[in-house]
């Protein structure tokens, strides 16, 4: 309950998480690892290592993500 109250308070002051699920690069992301995946998923975000945040439309911390690559 306390966590939800804190999240709502931060959102009212302009702090929002950076959306990452299923997105392609580039974006507000920092690639920290490459994971082998299907050919259709090349360059898409496979997982999030650390969530990123924006404050009033400016990047506060980029999201740290793993992306899919394709190796034959």
Secondary structure, 3 states (H helix, E strand, C coil): CHHHHHHHHHHHCCEEECCCCCCECCCCEEEEEEEECCHHHCCEEEEEEECCEEECCEEEECEEEEEEECCC
